[in-house]
Amino acid sequence: MLLRYFQDHGTFERGYIIVLMSAGTATSTRTKIPHPATESLDLATIMRTLGDPVRLEIVRLLADDRPRVCGELSTALDIPASTGSYHLKLLREAGVTRTQAQGTLRLISLRRDDLEARFPGLVDVLTR
């Protein structure tokens, strides 16, 4: 909308638009990504979430405790990025994974310690 205003009124200056867009981007990457507390993790919710083969495979890929970016997981599973993002969102909301913002990247890791504290042995069973 702002870009359209400048184009219509003949005062379009690229530098100004870039500054506005950069400021908006910088603000949005500082947003904290919500995760459920360890004590609120629910076994039924976790098992229902992991009932999908793609999500279970994501957990198995993350079992080596190496954080991965979203695109890396989507590529490994040969699924579109939008599909990968959807599955990762469900895993995060169930408390299975942790998403950490690092600039414009999102690092995904398994919440192994939290899951182990709440449901001992669960991660080992899931990652066999």
SEPA-299173 format. One line per field, with one value per atom (N, C-alpha, C): atom name; residue number from 0; x, y, z. Coordinates in Angstrom, 2 decimals. Atoms other than C-alpha are relative to their C-alpha. Example, Ala and Ser with C-alpha at 12.3 -4.5 7.8 and 13.67 -1.06 7.14 Angstrom:
SEPA-299173
atomo: N:CA:C:N:CA:C
num: 0:0:0:1:1:1
xx: 0.89:12.30:0.90:-0.82:13.67:-0.77
yy: -1.19:-4.50:1.20:-1.19:-1.06:1.09
zz: 0.00:7.80:0.00:-0.06:7.14:0.73
END
This chain:
SEPA-299173
atomo: N:CA:C:N:CA:C:N:CA:C:N:CA:C:N:CA:C:N:CA:C:N:CA:C:N:CA:C:N:CA:C:N:CA:C:N:CA:C:N:CA:C:N:CA:C:N:CA:C:N:CA:C:N:CA:C:N:CA:C:N:CA:C:N:CA:C:N:CA:C:N:CA:C:N:CA:C:N:CA:C:N:CA:C:N:CA:C:N:CA:C:N:CA:C:N:CA:C:N:CA:C:N:CA:C:N:CA:C:N:CA:C:N:CA:C:N:CA:C:N:CA:C:N:CA:C:N:CA:C:N:CA:C:N:CA:C:N:CA:C:N:CA:C:N:CA:C:N:CA:C:N:CA:C:N:CA:C:N:CA:C:N:CA:C:N:CA:C:N:CA:C:N:CA:C:N:CA:C:N:CA:C:N:CA:C:N:CA:C:N:CA:C:N:CA:C:N:CA:C:N:CA:C:N:CA:C:N:CA:C:N:CA:C:N:CA:C:N:CA:C:N:CA:C:N:CA:C:N:CA:C:N:CA:C:N:CA:C:N:CA:C:N:CA:C:N:CA:C:N:CA:C:N:CA:C:N:CA:C:N:CA:C:N:CA:C:N:CA:C:N:CA:C:N:CA:C:N:CA:C:N:CA:C:N:CA:C:N:CA:C:N:CA:C:N:CA:C:N:CA:C:N:CA:C:N:CA:C:N:CA:C:N:CA:C:N:CA:C:N:CA:C:N:CA:C:N:CA:C:N:CA:C:N:CA:C:N:CA:C:N:CA:C:N:CA:C:N:CA:C:N:CA:C:N:CA:C:N:CA:C:N:CA:C:N:CA:C:N:CA:C:N:CA:C:N:CA:C:N:CA:C:N:CA:C:N:CA:C:N:CA:C:N:CA:C:N:CA:C:N:CA:C:N:CA:C:N:CA:C:N:CA:C:N:CA:C:N:CA:C:N:CA:C:N:CA:C:N:CA:C:N:CA:C:N:CA:C:N:CA:C:N:CA:C:N:CA:C
num: 0:0:0:1:1:1:2:2:2:3:3:3:4:4:4:5:5:5:6:6:6:7:7:7:8:8:8:9:9:9:10:10:10:11:11:11:12:12:12:13:13:13:14:14:14:15:15:15:16:16:16:17:17:17:18:18:18:19:19:19:20:20:20:21:21:21:22:22:22:23:23:23:24:24:24:25:25:25:26:26:26:27:27:27:28:28:28:29:29:29:30:30:30:31:31:31:32:32:32:33:33:33:34:34:34:35:35:35:36:36:36:37:37:37:38:38:38:39:39:39:40:40:40:41:41:41:42:42:42:43:43:43:44:44:44:45:45:45:46:46:46:47:47:47:48:48:48:49:49:49:50:50:50:51:51:51:52:52:52:53:53:53:54:54:54:55:55:55:56:56:56:57:57:57:58:58:58:59:59:59:60:60:60:61:61:61:62:62:62:63:63:63:64:64:64:65:65:65:66:66:66:67:67:67:68:68:68:69:69:69:70:70:70:71:71:71:72:72:72:73:73:73:74:74:74:75:75:75:76:76:76:77:77:77:78:78:78:79:79:79:80:80:80:81:81:81:82:82:82:83:83:83:84:84:84:85:85:85:86:86:86:87:87:87:88:88:88:89:89:89:90:90:90:91:91:91:92:92:92:93:93:93:94:94:94:95:95:95:96:96:96:97:97:97:98:98:98:99:99:99:100:100:100:101:101:101:102:102:102:103:103:103:104:104:104:105:105:105:106:106:106:107:107:107:108:108:108:109:109:109:110:110:110:111:111:111:112:112:112:113:113:113:114:114:114:115:115:115:116:116:116:117:117:117:118:118:118:119:119:119:120:120:120:121:121:121:122:122:122:123:123:123:124:124:124:125:125:125:126:126:126:127:127:127
xx: 0.82:0.00:0.87:-0.90:2.79:0.76:-0.69:4.65:-0.89:0.97:1.52:-0.13:0.12:1.23:1.16:-1.16:4.77:0.03:0.03:4.32:-1.04:1.07:1.05:0.35:-0.29:2.42:1.36:-1.26:5.74:1.13:-1.07:7.84:0.61:-0.54:9.00:1.51:-1.44:12.44:0.32:-0.30:13.81:0.63:-0.67:16.04:-0.97:0.98:13.10:-0.84:0.82:11.01:0.82:-0.84:13.91:0.17:-0.14:14.41:-1.27:1.25:10.73:-0.18:0.14:10.74:0.99:-0.99:13.93:-0.41:0.44:12.55:-1.11:1.08:9.43:0.52:-0.57:11.49:0.75:-0.77:13.80:-0.91:0.93:10.85:-0.62:0.70:9.12:0.90:-0.87:12.22:0.32:-0.26:12.48:-1.17:1.16:9.10:0.34:-0.25:9.30:-0.97:0.81:8.03:-0.54:0.57:5.60:0.16:-0.10:6.14:-0.74:0.66:4.08:1.02:-0.87:5.61:0.12:-0.24:7.09:-1.11:1.03:4.51:-1.36:1.30:1.66:-0.01:-0.04:2.81:-0.98:1.05:0.00:0.32:-0.37:0.75:-0.97:0.99:-2.50:0.21:-0.24:-1.79:1.27:-1.26:1.78:-0.18:0.18:0.75:-0.90:0.88:-2.04:0.79:-0.82:0.42:0.99:-1.00:2.98:-0.64:0.69:0.33:0.17:-0.26:1.20:1.42:-1.33:4.13:1.05:-0.95:5.72:0.52:-0.43:5.77:0.88:-0.83:7.17:1.40:-1.31:9.93:0.80:-0.68:10.74:0.65:-0.54:11.21:1.22:-1.14:13.49:1.21:-1.11:15.56:0.65:-0.51:15.92:0.60:-0.45:16.87:1.51:-1.45:20.60:0.36:-0.17:20.11:0.74:-0.59:21.44:-1.15:1.06:19.19:0.08:0.07:18.03:-0.92:0.89:16.47:-1.17:1.23:12.97:0.23:-0.23:14.13:0.78:-0.80:16.62:-0.88:0.92:13.87:-0.93:0.90:11.53:0.72:-0.79:14.29:0.25:-0.28:15.18:-1.23:1.23:11.53:-0.65:0.51:10.96:-1.46:1.33:7.92:0.14:-0.06:7.05:0.26:-0.32:8.27:-1.25:1.23:4.69:-0.54:0.43:3.84:0.90:-0.94:6.98:-0.28:0.31:6.11:-1.24:1.23:2.64:0.28:-0.32:3.98:0.86:-0.85:6.64:-0.80:0.86:4.00:-0.77:0.74:1.94:0.90:-0.95:4.99:0.39:-0.33:5.92:-1.15:1.17:2.39:-0.29:0.18:2.28:1.11:-1.10:5.57:1.10:-0.99:7.64:1.30:-1.18:10.01:0.09:-0.24:11.53:0.45:-0.38:11.81:0.67:-0.77:14.46:0.28:-0.27:14.62:1.46:-1.38:18.10:0.09:0.12:17.81:-1.26:1.17:15.51:-0.16:0.07:16.22:-0.77:0.66:14.22:0.69:-0.68:16.23:-0.96:0.91:14.21:0.82:-0.66:15.30:-1.04:0.87:13.77:0.09:0.01:12.73:0.23:-0.31:14.38:-0.04:-0.06:15.07:-1.38:1.35:11.55:-0.89:0.81:9.93:0.43:-0.53:12.18:-0.39:0.39:11.40:-1.48:1.46:7.65:-0.43:0.38:7.45:1.27:-1.26:10.57:-0.11:-0.06:11.52:-0.75:0.81:9.14:0.86:-0.82:11.82:0.71:-0.67:13.70:-0.95:0.99:10.53:-0.31:0.37:9.72:1.11:-1.12:13.18:0.66:-0.57:13.79:-0.13
yy: -1.18:0.00:1.26:-1.15:2.41:0.13:-0.02:1.43:0.60:-0.51:2.16:1.53:-1.44:5.65:0.74:-0.67:6.56:-0.10:0.14:5.20:0.95:-0.85:7.13:1.49:-1.42:10.42:0.43:-0.37:10.34:0.29:-0.26:10.46:-1.31:1.31:6.85:0.07:0.06:6.53:-1.38:1.38:3.01:-0.09:0.06:3.69:0.10:-0.19:4.84:-1.26:1.22:1.76:-1.13:1.08:-0.58:0.16:-0.24:1.04:-0.43:0.39:0.57:-1.51:1.45:-3.04:-0.67:0.58:-3.79:0.16:-0.22:-2.26:-0.97:0.94:-4.42:-1.41:1.34:-7.54:-0.18:0.11:-6.83:-0.16:0.10:-6.41:-1.38:1.27:-9.62:-1.17:1.11:-11.81:-0.04:-0.02:-10.79:-0.54:0.53:-12.26:-1.34:1.26:-15.04:-1.06:1.09:-18.36:-0.79:0.66:-19.94:-1.53:1.44:-23.47:-0.36:0.39:-25.38:-0.32:0.31:-25.72:-1.51:1.44:-29.11:-0.68:0.62:-29.77:-0.07:0.04:-29.14:-0.95:0.95:-31.72:-1.14:1.00:-34.20:-1.18:1.19:-37.76:-0.28:0.26:-38.14:0.95:-0.99:-34.94:-0.34:0.35:-35.99:-1.21:1.22:-39.45:0.24:-0.33:-38.05:0.77:-0.78:-35.59:-0.91:0.89:-38.34:-1.14:1.02:-40.55:0.18:-0.25:-38.95:-0.46:0.53:-40.76:1.09:-1.08:-37.48:0.61:-0.60:-36.03:-0.97:0.99:-39.26:-0.05:-0.01:-39.18:1.26:-1.22:-35.57:-0.23:0.29:-36.71:-0.92:0.91:-39.51:0.72:-0.79:-37.06:0.89:-0.89:-34.80:-0.77:0.81:-37.70:0.08:-0.13:-37.03:1.27:-1.22:-33.81:1.13:-1.08:-31.63:0.88:-0.89:-28.58:0.13:-0.13:-28.22:1.16:-1.05:-25.42:-0.68:0.54:-25.92:-0.57:0.42:-26.18:-1.30:1.22:-28.90:-1.22:1.11:-31.08:-0.27:0.17:-30.45:-0.70:0.62:-31.40:-1.48:1.39:-34.56:-0.89:0.77:-35.64:0.08:-0.20:-34.55:0.47:-0.61:-32.43:1.49:-1.45:-28.82:0.72:-0.77:-26.17:0.34:-0.35:-25.16:-1.19:1.22:-28.76:-0.26:0.17:-29.00:0.98:-1.01:-25.76:-0.37:0.41:-27.08:-1.12:1.11:-30.32:0.47:-0.51:-28.45:0.82:-0.78:-26.10:-0.94:0.95:-29.07:-0.67:0.60:-30.69:0.97:-1.02:-27.44:0.20:-0.24:-26.88:-1.18:1.19:-30.46:-0.10:0.03:-29.83:-0.98:0.99:-32.33:0.67:-0.70:-29.83:1.41:-1.39:-26.48:0.74:-0.85:-23.71:1.24:-1.15:-21.08:0.91:-0.98:-17.92:0.42:-0.46:-17.06:0.84:-0.88:-14.05:-0.37:0.41:-15.10:-1.51:1.46:-18.79:-0.46:0.66:-21.10:-1.34:1.25:-23.84:-0.90:0.97:-26.92:-1.06:1.07:-29.35:-0.79:0.86:-32.21:0.40:-0.33:-31.41:-1.27:1.29:-34.61:0.06:-0.08:-33.50:0.22:-0.26:-32.13:-1.23:1.20:-35.23:-1.12:1.04:-37.52:0.25:-0.35:-35.65:-0.31:0.18:-35.90:-1.44:1.37:-39.34:-0.82:0.74:-41.44:-1.15:1.08:-43.73:0.27:-0.27:-42.14:0.28:-0.38:-40.65:-1.23:1.21:-43.96:-0.88:0.81:-45.77:0.62:-0.69:-43.14:0.01:-0.17:-43.02:-1.31:1.31:-46.75:-0.21
zz: 0.00:0.00:0.00:-0.05:0.89:-1.32:1.28:-2.25:-1.08:0.98:-4.33:0.15:-0.23:-2.73:-0.66:0.56:-3.72:-1.52:1.45:-7.23:-0.60:0.51:-7.73:0.09:-0.22:-6.40:-0.51:0.65:-8.21:0.96:-0.96:-5.05:0.51:-0.38:-5.02:0.14:-0.23:-3.49:0.57:-0.40:-3.26:1.39:-1.30:-0.27:1.16:-1.06:1.82:0.19:-0.08:1.01:0.61:-0.53:1.76:1.51:-1.44:5.17:0.73:-0.64:5.99:0.03:0.05:4.88:0.94:-0.89:6.79:1.45:-1.38:9.97:0.37:-0.27:9.71:0.16:-0.08:9.16:1.31:-1.23:12.09:1.21:-1.12:14.43:0.07:0.00:13.36:0.38:-0.35:13.85:1.48:-1.44:17.51:0.81:-0.68:18.33:0.63:-0.68:20.89:-0.52:0.52:19.58:1.19:-1.19:22.08:-0.04:-0.18:23.40:1.29:-1.24:25.96:1.10:-1.14:29.43:0.15:-0.17:30.29:0.78:-0.84:32.99:-0.66:0.69:30.55:-1.20:1.12:27.97:0.28:-0.12:27.35:-0.91:0.77:26.25:-1.14:1.06:24.29:-1.18:1.07:22.33:-0.77:0.65:21.62:-0.90:0.79:20.44:-1.22:1.12:18.27:-1.07:0.93:16.71:-0.73:0.61:16.07:-0.77:0.78:14.47:-1.50:1.42:11.14:-0.32:0.32:9.45:-0.30:0.30:8.26:1.29:-1.27:11.77:0.80:-0.69:13.22:-0.64:0.68:10.59:0.36:-0.42:11.54:1.36:-1.34:15.16:-0.12:0.19:13.98:-0.59:0.56:11.94:1.05:-1.05:14.98:1.17:-1.12:17.27:0.25:-0.20:16.74:0.77:-0.81:18.76:-0.72:0.79:15.93:-0.51:0.49:15.35:-1.52:1.46:11.76:-0.37:0.50:9.74:-0.71:0.59:8.35:-1.39:1.38:4.74:-0.10:-0.01:5.57:0.26:-0.29:7.04:-1.17:1.15:4.11:-1.15:1.06:1.67:0.31:-0.39:3.61:-0.16:0.10:3.57:-1.38:1.35:-0.03:0.01:-0.08:0.87:-0.25:0.20:-0.03:1.33:-1.20:2.42:0.81:-0.71:3.26:0.79:-0.70:4.19:1.20:-1.11:6.31:1.12:-1.02:8.11:0.79:-0.66:8.88:1.02:-0.90:10.38:1.17:-1.07:12.37:1.00:-0.90:13.79:0.93:-0.83:15.01:1.03:-0.94:16.58:1.11:-1.01:18.35:0.96:-0.85:19.63:0.92:-0.85:20.99:1.05:-0.95:22.80:-0.34:0.41:20.83:-0.45:0.51:19.20:0.57:-0.39:20.05:-1.25:1.13:17.46:0.55:-0.46:18.02:-1.18:1.05:15.93:0.06:0.11:14.73:-1.27:1.16:12.46:-0.76:0.79:9.63:-0.03:-0.03:10.21:1.23:-1.13:12.47:0.20:-0.32:14.14:0.77:-0.59:15.03:0.72:-0.74:17.73:0.79:-0.78:19.65:1.47:-1.44:23.24:0.82:-0.61:24.41:1.52:-1.47:28.01:0.60:-0.51:28.51:-0.14:0.22:27.01:0.94:-0.88:29.02:1.46:-1.37:32.25:0.24:-0.14:31.65:-0.27:0.40:29.96:-0.23:0.13:30.67:-1.00:0.99:27.78:-1.29:1.19:25.25:-1.23:1.16:23.00:-0.57:0.48:22.82:-0.81:0.73:21.73:-1.36:1.24:19.11:-1.04:0.94:17.58:-0.40:0.39:17.09:-1.48
END
